[in-house]
């Protein structure tokens, strides 16, 4: 296959959509979520908001490779790539439903009191890093444009993912701490869930919500893993496959797992080489509408 240019810019994580859009994606993916065999479930050993932000950040680069995938990998199931954004937002919404099924300790007022200054502090640090070319300036500007409580929550998710993805490069160059980055990733989803509870009451029961969350997460990770294999084949010579579709298990700051993690992370998966690849309802949408 013809050799193409390498990726020049590291894709930055992006903040998830507002809950109504995520709810619509969840409903679209629900038949696949419910049909997933229990033996296909993946241990939920990653921070869901960070994973969703990472996948949304690399999505434009993956879509740009779609014609090459169709040409060189005719047996690849293109629906996985075409529906990856739906899977990501569905996993995000399932995570919010899971949070809203818990105890009502996530009250809006105290969370907002913590979220607003945390957002401003991290955003100020991110802007300073962006001016020096250490963080993606466009992604930071997109976070700054957010307004309102929902944006505040989503902005914290995006900031946590943005700092985490580059932590090894920026840790000694910022006043932000790992504790703040971790807390932003926790407060953002909790605030969104609390806003949903305040407006619409609790979501589904804890058992049902946990099951949907595990299934939606597994659907996303499985689809992304298959896409990574395709990218590894297409970009084998350029050696930039991991920049286009980085492992979901990389980029963590090494801090203790958050309260949303449930198991120890498995060994980091490696993308397959060319040989391996070549061989080969609606009620949920009401919560934040």
Backbone as CSV, one residue per row, in Angstrom:
resi,resn,N_x,N_y,N_z,CA_x,CA_y,CA_z,C_x,C_y,C_z
1,UNK,0.838,-1.180,0.000,0.000,0.000,0.000,0.874,1.230,0.000
2,UNK,0.346,2.305,-0.567,1.126,3.530,-0.687,1.392,4.109,0.693
3,UNK,2.589,4.599,0.845,2.958,5.192,2.125,2.438,6.607,2.194
4,UNK,1.776,6.950,3.278,1.222,8.283,3.441,1.947,9.002,4.561
5,UNK,1.660,10.268,4.706,2.371,11.081,5.686,2.003,10.689,7.107
6,UNK,2.923,10.920,8.023,2.694,10.596,9.422,1.840,11.651,10.091
7,UNK,1.240,11.260,11.190,0.455,12.204,11.963,1.407,13.194,12.621
8,UNK,1.121,14.479,12.518,2.035,15.495,13.019,1.607,16.050,14.368
9,UNK,0.349,15.897,14.720,-0.144,16.500,15.945,-0.848,15.445,16.787
10,UNK,-0.462,15.389,18.042,-1.077,14.429,18.956,-2.528,14.835,19.193
11,UNK,-3.487,13.939,18.929,-4.891,14.289,19.147,-5.174,14.505,20.626
12,UNK,-5.925,15.555,20.934,-6.245,15.885,22.319,-7.606,15.333,22.697
13,UNK,-7.784,14.923,23.953,-9.111,14.479,24.402,-10.129,15.600,24.245
14,UNK,-11.381,15.226,24.025,-12.463,16.199,23.869,-13.539,15.925,24.907
15,UNK,-14.237,16.984,25.309,-15.270,16.795,26.325,-16.490,16.123,25.717
16,UNK,-17.167,15.273,26.480,-18.357,14.573,25.975,-19.493,15.542,25.677
17,UNK,-20.471,15.064,24.911,-21.648,15.868,24.611,-22.504,16.056,25.856
18,UNK,-23.400,17.029,25.776,-24.356,17.243,26.859,-25.238,16.000,27.003
19,UNK,-25.770,15.758,28.197,-26.558,14.543,28.441,-27.673,14.256,27.436
20,UNK,-28.447,15.245,26.946,-29.501,14.878,25.981,-28.957,14.218,24.718
21,UNK,-27.825,14.725,24.204,-27.228,14.111,23.014,-26.662,12.729,23.344
22,UNK,-26.079,12.606,24.518,-25.562,11.303,24.930,-26.700,10.313,25.131
23,UNK,-27.830,10.786,25.644,-28.992,9.913,25.830,-29.499,9.390,24.497
24,UNK,-29.510,10.249,23.489,-29.951,9.815,22.156,-29.020,8.741,21.604
25,UNK,-27.707,8.909,21.826,-26.745,7.901,21.387,-26.956,6.591,22.144
26,UNK,-27.234,6.697,23.428,-27.485,5.503,24.244,-28.666,4.725,23.686
27,UNK,-29.728,5.422,23.331,-30.901,4.737,22.782,-30.583,4.058,21.454
28,UNK,-29.740,4.683,20.639,-29.354,4.077,19.357,-28.532,2.807,19.568
29,UNK,-27.711,2.818,20.606,-26.841,1.664,20.863,-27.491,0.615,21.750
30,UNK,-28.647,0.934,22.324,-29.247,0.053,23.324,-29.480,-1.378,22.826
31,UNK,-29.977,-1.596,21.597,-30.136,-2.987,21.147,-28.826,-3.772,21.180
32,UNK,-27.717,-3.130,20.774,-26.419,-3.802,20.809,-25.937,-3.995,22.241
33,UNK,-26.209,-3.027,23.091,-25.821,-3.115,24.500,-26.523,-4.293,25.166
34,UNK,-27.818,-4.410,24.924,-28.595,-5.482,25.557,-28.286,-6.844,24.960
35,UNK,-27.869,-6.864,23.690,-27.602,-8.137,23.016,-26.209,-8.682,23.312
36,UNK,-25.352,-7.875,23.939,-23.983,-8.301,24.190,-23.965,-9.496,25.134
37,UNK,-23.276,-10.544,24.715,-23.195,-11.757,25.524,-22.407,-11.492,26.806
38,UNK,-22.854,-12.036,27.940,-22.134,-11.826,29.208,-20.664,-12.206,29.138
39,UNK,-20.318,-13.200,28.322,-18.911,-13.604,28.250,-18.057,-12.628,27.441
40,UNK,-18.695,-11.606,26.845,-17.946,-10.588,26.111,-17.678,-9.350,26.963
41,UNK,-18.187,-9.343,28.192,-18.006,-8.174,29.036,-16.540,-8.036,29.447
42,UNK,-16.059,-6.812,29.414,-14.670,-6.489,29.741,-14.620,-5.925,31.158
43,UNK,-13.646,-6.338,31.974,-13.549,-5.761,33.320,-13.494,-4.238,33.262
44,UNK,-14.305,-3.602,34.070,-14.389,-2.145,34.037,-13.251,-1.575,34.889
45,UNK,-12.068,-1.516,34.282,-10.864,-1.156,35.008,-10.280,0.171,34.545
46,UNK,-11.070,0.964,33.850,-10.643,2.273,33.379,-11.638,3.338,33.826
47,UNK,-11.175,4.572,33.843,-12.039,5.690,34.166,-12.888,6.002,32.933
48,UNK,-14.179,5.778,33.009,-15.053,5.907,31.839,-15.009,7.303,31.226
49,UNK,-15.136,8.388,31.998,-15.076,9.716,31.368,-13.786,9.957,30.588
50,UNK,-12.648,9.507,31.141,-11.383,9.698,30.429,-11.350,8.917,29.129
51,UNK,-11.832,7.685,29.160,-11.858,6.863,27.955,-12.728,7.512,26.878
52,UNK,-13.902,7.977,27.278,-14.804,8.610,26.316,-14.154,9.855,25.716
53,UNK,-13.535,10.681,26.552,-12.872,11.891,26.061,-11.743,11.547,25.097
54,UNK,-10.998,10.490,25.403,-9.896,10.081,24.535,-10.408,9.604,23.183
55,UNK,-11.441,8.783,23.190,-11.981,8.269,21.933,-12.538,9.407,21.078
56,UNK,-13.249,10.336,21.697,-13.791,11.466,20.940,-12.671,12.324,20.371
57,UNK,-11.554,12.400,21.089,-10.431,13.197,20.605,-9.758,12.610,19.377
58,UNK,-9.674,11.283,19.287,-9.004,10.656,18.146,-9.960,10.374,16.998
59,UNK,-11.244,10.581,17.211,-12.252,10.223,16.205,-12.014,10.880,14.838
60,UNK,-11.689,12.179,14.756,-11.456,12.772,13.427,-10.346,12.068,12.645
61,UNK,-9.254,11.715,13.323,-8.168,11.014,12.650,-8.573,9.634,12.175
62,UNK,-9.400,8.947,12.970,-9.880,7.623,12.567,-10.803,7.728,11.357
63,UNK,-11.674,8.724,11.363,-12.584,8.907,10.228,-11.827,9.224,8.948
64,UNK,-10.705,9.933,9.085,-9.903,10.261,7.901,-9.319,9.006,7.258
65,UNK,-9.158,7.949,8.035,-8.614,6.699,7.510,-9.686,5.774,6.947
66,UNK,-10.943,6.161,7.035,-12.020,5.275,6.596,-11.863,4.798,5.149
67,UNK,-11.560,5.700,4.188,-11.393,5.215,2.810,-10.288,4.178,2.683
68,UNK,-9.186,4.373,3.396,-8.090,3.402,3.333,-8.497,2.073,3.950
69,UNK,-9.260,2.126,5.050,-9.754,0.892,5.655,-10.641,0.139,4.675
70,UNK,-11.548,0.855,4.033,-12.469,0.219,3.076,-11.712,-0.388,1.899
71,UNK,-10.638,0.277,1.468,-9.893,-0.204,0.313,-9.001,-1.390,0.637
72,UNK,-8.279,-1.294,1.736,-7.255,-2.306,2.033,-7.722,-3.414,2.968
73,UNK,-8.830,-3.184,3.670,-9.348,-4.205,4.589,-10.822,-4.443,4.279
74,UNK,-11.116,-5.067,3.143,-12.514,-5.212,2.717,-13.376,-6.041,3.662
75,UNK,-12.752,-6.874,4.491,-13.551,-7.684,5.414,-13.757,-6.988,6.766
76,UNK,-13.148,-5.813,6.948,-13.320,-5.100,8.205,-14.751,-4.569,8.308
77,UNK,-15.318,-4.682,9.491,-16.694,-4.239,9.717,-16.703,-2.720,9.935
78,UNK,-16.963,-1.982,8.856,-16.894,-0.524,8.912,-17.900,0.090,9.889
79,UNK,-18.955,-0.649,10.214,-19.940,-0.128,11.163,-19.297,0.181,12.508
80,UNK,-18.244,-0.538,12.858,-17.561,-0.258,14.121,-16.991,1.156,14.135
81,UNK,-16.404,1.540,13.008,-15.863,2.888,12.900,-16.974,3.919,12.767
82,UNK,-17.965,3.605,11.954,-19.062,4.550,11.727,-19.868,4.813,13.001
83,UNK,-19.942,3.849,13.883,-20.751,3.975,15.096,-19.915,4.220,16.357
84,UNK,-18.622,4.485,16.175,-17.754,4.636,17.347,-18.181,5.820,18.218
85,UNK,-18.572,6.925,17.607,-19.020,8.068,18.405,-20.287,7.720,19.189
86,UNK,-21.186,6.981,18.572,-22.400,6.542,19.259,-22.037,5.673,20.457
87,UNK,-21.109,4.742,20.263,-20.694,3.867,21.360,-20.060,4.672,22.496
88,UNK,-19.240,5.665,22.147,-18.575,6.472,23.172,-19.587,7.257,23.994
89,UNK,-20.523,7.915,23.321,-21.516,8.714,24.039,-22.490,7.826,24.806
90,UNK,-22.763,6.641,24.277,-23.626,5.699,24.996,-22.956,5.251,26.289
91,UNK,-21.650,4.989,26.231,-20.914,4.601,27.439,-20.901,5.751,28.446
92,UNK,-20.778,6.963,27.960,-20.804,8.146,28.832,-22.155,8.263,29.531
93,UNK,-23.235,8.101,28.767,-24.567,8.234,29.348,-24.858,7.098,30.331
94,UNK,-24.425,5.888,29.983,-24.614,4.760,30.899,-23.870,5.001,32.210
95,UNK,-22.723,5.645,32.124,-21.961,5.991,33.335,-22.735,7.000,34.184
96,UNK,-23.350,7.980,33.529,-24.145,8.976,34.259,-25.363,8.329,34.911
97,UNK,-26.005,7.408,34.205,-27.146,6.695,34.780,-26.715,5.896,36.005
98,UNK,-25.554,5.289,35.916,-25.029,4.510,37.046,-24.780,5.418,38.246
99,UNK,-24.196,6.591,37.994,-23.956,7.529,39.087,-25.265,8.002,39.708
100,UNK,-26.277,8.232,38.876,-27.545,8.755,39.391,-28.356,7.695,40.120
101,UNK,-27.925,6.430,40.030,-28.657,5.357,40.723,-28.197,5.192,42.164
102,UNK,-27.123,5.884,42.539,-26.583,5.734,43.886,-27.285,6.603,44.899
103,UNK,-26.688,6.726,46.057,-27.254,7.558,47.115,-27.237,9.023,46.697
104,UNK,-28.126,9.789,47.277,-28.256,11.200,46.906,-27.213,12.069,47.606
105,UNK,-25.993,11.550,47.731,-24.946,12.324,48.379,-24.369,13.356,47.432
106,UNK,-24.623,13.188,46.125,-24.082,14.110,45.130,-25.013,15.306,44.983
107,UNK,-25.169,16.089,46.022,-26.040,17.259,45.978,-25.428,18.319,45.077
108,UNK,-26.296,19.045,44.357,-25.829,19.996,43.359,-25.030,21.133,43.994
109,UNK,-25.559,21.745,45.059,-24.941,22.958,45.600,-23.502,22.733,46.054
110,UNK,-23.206,21.728,46.895,-21.808,21.537,47.295,-20.899,21.143,46.139
111,UNK,-21.437,20.400,45.182,-20.621,20.030,44.021,-20.282,21.252,43.179
112,UNK,-21.254,22.132,42.984,-20.992,23.364,42.238,-19.978,24.229,42.971
113,UNK,-20.079,24.274,44.284,-19.150,25.082,45.067,-17.712,24.595,44.895
114,UNK,-17.551,23.308,44.693,-16.214,22.751,44.450,-15.841,22.836,42.980
115,UNK,-16.817,22.611,42.096,-16.532,22.498,40.669,-16.067,23.807,40.046
116,UNK,-16.717,24.910,40.399,-16.415,26.185,39.742,-14.962,26.627,39.943
117,UNK,-14.465,26.690,41.181,-13.060,27.093,41.336,-12.075,26.057,40.805
118,UNK,-12.436,24.780,40.888,-11.556,23.735,40.363,-11.415,23.877,38.853
119,UNK,-12.528,24.127,38.190,-12.495,24.355,36.733,-11.618,25.551,36.396
120,UNK,-11.798,26.659,37.131,-11.057,27.874,36.817,-9.558,27.701,37.047
121,UNK,-9.197,27.037,38.123,-7.778,26.811,38.406,-7.127,25.931,37.353
122,UNK,-7.762,24.812,37.039,-7.189,23.915,36.042,-7.193,24.537,34.656
123,UNK,-8.236,25.292,34.357,-8.314,25.929,33.047,-7.214,26.980,32.892
124,UNK,-6.971,27.756,33.965,-5.876,28.726,33.919,-4.534,28.049,33.700
125,UNK,-4.308,26.922,34.392,-3.070,26.172,34.197,-2.984,25.609,32.781
126,UNK,-4.121,25.122,32.261,-4.137,24.565,30.905,-3.829,25.642,29.866
127,UNK,-4.369,26.819,30.058,-4.114,27.909,29.109,-2.640,28.306,29.116
128,UNK,-2.021,28.313,30.302,-0.587,28.618,30.375,0.231,27.556,29.647
129,UNK,-0.131,26.304,29.827,0.567,25.218,29.138,0.329,25.271,27.631
130,UNK,-0.882,25.637,27.231,-1.197,25.722,25.807,-0.383,26.830,25.133
131,UNK,-0.187,27.936,25.832,0.598,29.030,25.255,2.038,28.606,24.988
132,UNK,2.507,27.640,25.744,3.868,27.131,25.544,3.889,25.894,24.652
133,UNK,2.747,25.561,24.073,2.689,24.433,23.156,2.696,23.079,23.813
134,UNK,2.404,23.036,25.109,2.444,21.769,25.837,1.083,21.089,25.918
135,UNK,0.012,21.829,25.664,-1.328,21.270,25.557,-1.974,21.811,24.301
136,UNK,-2.972,21.108,23.809,-3.664,21.501,22.585,-4.460,22.791,22.817
137,UNK,-4.070,23.871,22.134,-4.697,25.178,22.347,-6.162,25.182,21.926
138,UNK,-6.483,24.469,20.862,-7.871,24.422,20.396,-8.771,23.729,21.416
139,UNK,-8.286,22.638,21.973,-9.066,21.909,22.977,-9.271,22.770,24.221
140,UNK,-8.245,23.494,24.625,-8.354,24.357,25.803,-9.340,25.494,25.539
141,UNK,-9.284,26.081,24.344,-10.212,27.163,24.000,-11.650,26.668,23.987
142,UNK,-11.848,25.442,23.539,-13.192,24.859,23.523,-13.731,24.707,24.945
143,UNK,-12.865,24.364,25.872,-13.274,24.249,27.275,-13.617,25.634,27.835
144,UNK,-12.812,26.631,27.535,-13.048,27.988,28.020,-14.395,28.528,27.542
145,UNK,-14.856,28.093,26.374,-16.110,28.596,25.808,-17.341,28.079,26.538
146,UNK,-17.185,27.077,27.385,-18.326,26.488,28.072,-18.995,27.446,29.041
147,UNK,-20.313,27.341,29.141,-21.096,28.165,30.052,-22.186,27.318,30.699
148,UNK,-22.549,27.658,31.918,-23.625,26.939,32.598,-23.123,25.734,33.370
149,UNK,-24.026,25.170,34.166,-23.659,24.064,35.051,-23.253,22.807,34.288
150,UNK,-23.980,22.477,33.228,-23.653,21.269,32.467,-22.283,21.403,31.826
151,UNK,-21.995,22.573,31.259,-20.670,22.789,30.674,-19.586,22.728,31.741
152,UNK,-19.854,23.269,32.918,-18.870,23.195,34.001,-18.507,21.743,34.293
153,UNK,-19.523,20.894,34.363,-19.290,19.473,34.630,-18.508,18.822,33.489
154,UNK,-18.940,19.059,32.253,-18.241,18.481,31.101,-16.826,19.026,30.980
155,UNK,-16.648,20.313,31.315,-15.317,20.915,31.236,-14.346,20.234,32.198
156,UNK,-14.829,19.877,33.386,-13.966,19.183,34.338,-13.535,17.823,33.806
157,UNK,-14.460,17.137,33.149,-14.123,15.843,32.541,-13.040,16.037,31.482
158,UNK,-13.228,17.050,30.628,-12.274,17.302,29.553,-10.909,17.719,30.105
159,UNK,-10.911,18.569,31.116,-9.645,19.007,31.705,-8.888,17.840,32.338
160,UNK,-9.608,16.991,33.045,-8.972,15.829,33.659,-8.344,14.935,32.596
161,UNK,-9.075,14.691,31.515,-8.553,13.844,30.434,-7.379,14.513,29.734
162,UNK,-7.464,15.822,29.537,-6.413,16.556,28.838,-5.106,16.523,29.627
163,UNK,-5.191,16.793,30.935,-3.995,16.752,31.768,-3.443,15.328,31.866
164,UNK,-4.338,14.354,32.035,-3.894,12.969,32.188,-3.162,12.476,30.947
165,UNK,-3.673,12.823,29.765,-3.078,12.343,28.517,-1.644,12.830,28.340
166,UNK,-1.308,13.981,28.910,0.038,14.543,28.739,0.795,14.665,30.052
167,UNK,0.358,13.959,31.069,0.909,14.173,32.402,2.415,13.952,32.467
168,UNK,2.929,12.968,31.764,4.367,12.701,31.839,5.195,13.861,31.306
169,UNK,4.609,14.643,30.376,5.331,15.784,29.812,5.141,17.070,30.610
170,UNK,4.026,17.192,31.323,3.701,18.475,31.959,3.776,18.457,33.482
171,UNK,3.961,17.307,34.074,3.877,17.183,35.533,4.782,18.170,36.260
172,UNK,5.978,18.402,35.727,6.931,19.294,36.397,6.856,20.726,35.869
173,UNK,5.840,21.003,35.046,5.760,22.326,34.422,4.444,23.031,34.713
174,UNK,3.711,22.525,35.690,2.416,23.114,36.005,2.187,23.109,37.507
175,UNK,1.371,24.079,37.949,1.004,24.124,39.368,-0.106,23.134,39.684
176,UNK,-0.772,22.620,38.674,-1.831,21.634,38.883,-1.243,20.361,39.496
177,UNK,-2.025,19.728,40.359,-1.566,18.507,41.016,-2.356,17.304,40.520
178,UNK,-1.773,16.142,40.727,-2.477,14.906,40.368,-3.804,14.805,41.117
179,UNK,-3.803,15.243,42.366,-5.020,15.192,43.164,-6.121,16.028,42.529
180,UNK,-5.780,17.228,42.052,-6.768,18.083,41.399,-7.262,17.472,40.095
181,UNK,-6.348,16.906,39.327,-6.722,16.289,38.046,-7.665,15.120,38.290
182,UNK,-7.330,14.302,39.267,-8.187,13.170,39.598,-9.552,13.654,40.077
183,UNK,-9.548,14.657,40.943,-10.811,15.146,41.497,-11.700,15.742,40.417
184,UNK,-11.116,16.413,39.446,-11.910,16.969,38.343,-12.637,15.856,37.586
185,UNK,-11.938,14.735,37.380,-12.558,13.609,36.698,-13.668,12.958,37.491
186,UNK,-13.671,13.159,38.812,-14.730,12.617,39.661,-15.903,13.588,39.789
187,UNK,-15.586,14.871,40.015,-16.637,15.857,40.270,-17.498,16.092,39.038
188,UNK,-16.892,16.115,37.848,-17.655,16.375,36.631,-18.827,15.425,36.446
189,UNK,-18.593,14.124,36.393,-19.703,13.185,36.252,-20.677,13.225,37.425
190,UNK,-20.156,13.406,38.653,-21.045,13.477,39.810,-21.986,14.671,39.711
191,UNK,-21.477,15.790,39.224,-22.301,16.981,39.079,-23.380,16.768,38.017
192,UNK,-23.017,16.160,36.903,-24.016,15.879,35.865,-25.103,14.950,36.403
193,UNK,-24.694,13.926,37.131,-25.676,13.002,37.701,-26.570,13.723,38.705
194,UNK,-25.986,14.589,39.523,-26.773,15.323,40.517,-27.766,16.267,39.854
195,UNK,-27.336,16.907,38.768,-28.249,17.791,38.026,-29.423,16.991,37.461
196,UNK,-29.130,15.791,36.966,-30.200,14.944,36.450,-31.166,14.511,37.535
197,UNK,-30.634,14.156,38.704,-31.496,13.754,39.815,-32.376,14.922,40.253
198,UNK,-31.797,16.118,40.299,-32.558,17.289,40.734,-33.714,17.583,39.795
199,UNK,-33.495,17.391,38.505,-34.522,17.725,37.521,-35.518,16.594,37.289
200,UNK,-35.049,15.355,37.354,-35.900,14.237,36.914,-35.988,13.074,37.892
201,UNK,-35.344,13.182,39.050,-35.353,12.075,39.982,-34.266,11.066,39.651
202,UNK,-34.188,10.020,40.446,-33.150,9.015,40.249,-33.349,8.239,38.962
203,UNK,-32.242,7.671,38.485,-32.286,6.828,37.298,-32.701,5.415,37.670
204,UNK,-32.340,4.424,36.835,-32.707,3.031,37.122,-32.017,2.527,38.381
205,UNK,-32.445,1.373,38.861,-31.855,0.794,40.060,-30.383,0.492,39.868
206,UNK,-29.637,0.392,40.978,-28.185,0.192,40.891,-27.763,-1.036,40.099
207,UNK,-28.464,-2.145,40.257,-28.069,-3.373,39.553,-28.245,-3.224,38.050
208,UNK,-29.391,-2.717,37.638,-29.647,-2.519,36.206,-28.679,-1.499,35.619
209,UNK,-28.460,-0.414,36.353,-27.563,0.633,35.855,-26.134,0.125,35.720
210,UNK,-25.678,-0.661,36.683,-24.323,-1.207,36.632,-24.166,-2.157,35.452
211,UNK,-25.200,-2.954,35.187,-25.151,-3.888,34.067,-25.081,-3.136,32.731
212,UNK,-25.910,-2.100,32.578,-25.905,-1.316,31.343,-24.559,-0.619,31.163
213,UNK,-24.007,-0.108,32.261,-22.708,0.570,32.202,-21.617,-0.393,31.748
214,UNK,-21.587,-1.590,32.316,-20.572,-2.578,31.951,-20.710,-2.989,30.490
215,UNK,-21.946,-3.141,30.039,-22.174,-3.547,28.654,-21.793,-2.437,27.670
216,UNK,-22.189,-1.210,27.977,-21.874,-0.093,27.083,-20.361,0.136,27.018
217,UNK,-19.701,0.031,28.163,-18.248,0.157,28.200,-17.585,-0.927,27.352
218,UNK,-18.036,-2.157,27.489,-17.454,-3.274,26.737,-17.662,-3.091,25.245
219,UNK,-18.835,-2.628,24.859,-19.124,-2.396,23.442,-18.155,-1.365,22.869
220,UNK,-17.915,-0.302,23.604,-16.995,0.743,23.157,-15.568,0.223,23.059
221,UNK,-15.098,-0.437,24.098,-13.711,-0.894,24.115,-13.466,-1.947,23.039
222,UNK,-14.422,-2.847,22.841,-14.252,-3.879,21.821,-14.170,-3.247,20.431
223,UNK,-15.069,-2.309,20.129,-15.051,-1.656,18.819,-13.748,-0.885,18.617
224,UNK,-13.324,-0.169,19.644,-12.099,0.628,19.526,-10.883,-0.273,19.336
225,UNK,-10.844,-1.398,20.036,-9.723,-2.319,19.911,-9.619,-2.872,18.489
226,UNK,-10.775,-3.196,17.894,-10.760,-3.695,16.520,-10.293,-2.610,15.546
227,UNK,-10.692,-1.380,15.801,-10.248,-0.270,14.952,-8.744,-0.063,15.096
228,UNK,-8.223,-0.202,16.306,-6.778,-0.079,16.515,-6.013,-1.121,15.697
229,UNK,-6.560,-2.301,15.598,-5.908,-3.339,14.800,-5.853,-2.944,13.331
230,UNK,-6.945,-2.372,12.847,-6.970,-1.926,11.454,-5.971,-0.797,11.231
231,UNK,-5.908,0.142,12.170,-4.968,1.259,12.055,-3.527,0.749,12.092
232,UNK,-3.252,-0.233,12.940,-1.909,-0.793,13.032,-1.473,-1.382,11.693
233,UNK,-2.389,-2.032,11.005,-2.077,-2.603,9.689,-1.814,-1.506,8.666
234,UNK,-2.702,-0.514,8.627,-2.595,0.538,7.619,-1.365,1.421,7.823
235,UNK,-0.993,1.654,9.073,0.093,2.592,9.369,1.348,1.887,9.872
236,UNK,1.513,0.621,9.504,2.647,-0.159,9.992,3.974,0.468,9.594
237,UNK,4.114,0.872,8.359,5.370,1.449,7.881,5.631,2.830,8.483
238,UNK,4.578,3.610,8.668,4.738,4.960,9.199,5.030,4.968,10.702
239,UNK,4.697,3.866,11.380,4.959,3.720,12.812,4.270,4.802,13.655
240,UNK,3.102,5.234,13.214,2.373,6.250,13.978,0.983,5.764,14.396
241,UNK,0.775,4.447,14.312,-0.547,3.907,14.653,-0.946,4.234,16.081
242,UNK,0.032,4.209,16.991,-0.301,4.454,18.394,-0.599,5.925,18.659
243,UNK,-0.165,6.799,17.768,-0.527,8.212,17.893,-1.934,8.457,17.370
244,UNK,-2.307,7.730,16.328,-3.641,7.890,15.752,-4.690,7.250,16.647
245,UNK,-4.398,6.058,17.126,-5.344,5.315,17.972,-4.609,4.772,19.186
246,UNK,-4.315,5.625,20.161,-3.546,5.175,21.332,-4.319,4.185,22.190
247,UNK,-3.581,3.381,22.892,-4.198,2.435,23.811,-5.012,3.166,24.866
248,UNK,-6.151,2.613,25.208,-6.973,3.185,26.274,-6.336,2.986,27.639
249,UNK,-5.355,2.098,27.714,-4.710,1.806,28.991,-3.439,2.613,29.196
250,UNK,-3.131,3.509,28.247,-1.970,4.371,28.391,-2.431,5.768,28.760
251,UNK,-1.496,6.582,29.259,-1.796,7.977,29.542,-2.295,8.238,30.931
252,UNK,-2.399,7.175,31.750,-2.822,7.396,33.133,-1.659,7.963,33.933
253,UNK,-1.960,8.744,34.932,-0.909,9.442,35.667,-0.196,8.567,36.675
254,UNK,-0.671,7.351,36.862,-0.037,6.482,37.836,-0.626,6.659,39.218
255,UNK,-1.644,7.492,39.300,-2.281,7.695,40.599,-3.144,6.490,40.929
256,UNK,-3.644,6.453,42.149,-4.534,5.371,42.547,-5.788,5.429,41.716
257,UNK,-6.400,4.276,41.463,-7.613,4.252,40.678,-8.711,4.994,41.389
258,UNK,-9.591,5.607,40.588,-10.669,6.394,41.184,-11.759,5.479,41.709
259,UNK,-12.711,6.087,42.391,-13.788,5.298,42.976,-14.674,4.676,41.920
260,UNK,-14.533,5.120,40.664,-15.354,4.549,39.605,-14.702,3.312,39.001
261,UNK,-13.457,3.021,39.337,-12.802,1.838,38.806,-13.163,0.639,39.677
262,UNK,-13.230,-0.542,39.040,-13.697,-1.697,39.783,-12.708,-2.838,39.855
263,UNK,-11.713,-2.870,38.993,-10.757,-3.964,39.034,-9.371,-3.450,38.703
264,UNK,-8.399,-4.302,38.911,-7.034,-3.942,38.547,-6.890,-3.957,37.035
265,UNK,-6.175,-2.989,36.501,-6.016,-2.892,35.050,-5.257,-4.102,34.525
266,UNK,-5.677,-4.644,33.391,-4.972,-5.767,32.786,-3.706,-5.285,32.121
267,UNK,-2.836,-6.196,31.682,-1.639,-5.776,30.957,-2.053,-4.986,29.733
268,UNK,-1.253,-3.994,29.374,-1.583,-3.135,28.236,-1.637,-3.962,26.968
269,UNK,-2.695,-3.760,26.199,-2.820,-4.509,24.969,-1.954,-3.902,23.899
270,UNK,-1.457,-4.733,22.985,-0.630,-4.241,21.883,-1.384,-4.410,20.582
271,UNK,-1.320,-3.419,19.680,-2.016,-3.563,18.420,-1.392,-4.674,17.585
272,UNK,-2.241,-5.373,16.878,-1.752,-6.478,16.067,-0.999,-5.969,14.858
273,UNK,-0.047,-6.763,14.384,0.696,-6.405,13.180,-0.081,-6.756,11.931
274,UNK,0.495,-6.475,10.758,-0.203,-6.711,9.496,-0.683,-8.132,9.319
275,UNK,0.128,-9.095,9.717,-0.268,-10.486,9.500,-1.538,-10.823,10.255
276,UNK,-1.623,-10.371,11.487,-2.781,-10.695,12.305,-4.041,-10.054,11.758
277,UNK,-3.927,-8.811,11.288,-5.106,-8.120,10.786,-5.508,-8.668,9.434
278,UNK,-4.530,-8.916,8.586,-4.841,-9.390,7.245,-5.527,-10.734,7.286
279,UNK,-5.230,-11.551,8.323,-5.882,-12.846,8.435,-7.321,-12.709,8.902
280,UNK,-7.356,-11.950,8.972,-8.654,-11.851,9.510,-9.868,-11.207,8.721
281,UNK,-37.137,2.480,25.602,-36.441,2.701,25.255,-36.201,4.032,25.468
282,UNK,-36.557,4.410,24.713,-36.304,5.846,24.692,-36.503,6.479,26.039
283,UNK,-37.046,5.760,27.011,-37.289,6.356,28.327,-35.994,6.846,28.936
284,UNK,-34.870,6.247,28.558,-33.602,6.689,29.119,-33.288,8.101,28.717
285,UNK,-33.743,8.546,27.583,-33.409,9.874,27.083,-34.091,10.969,27.863
286,UNK,-35.027,10.636,28.727,-35.766,11.659,29.442,-34.992,12.259,30.595
287,UNK,-33.983,11.551,31.087,-33.331,11.968,32.317,-32.757,13.365,32.286
288,UNK,-32.096,13.755,31.160,-31.530,15.099,31.108,-32.059,15.877,29.889
289,UNK,-33.187,15.460,29.327,-33.677,16.125,28.119,-34.176,17.512,28.440
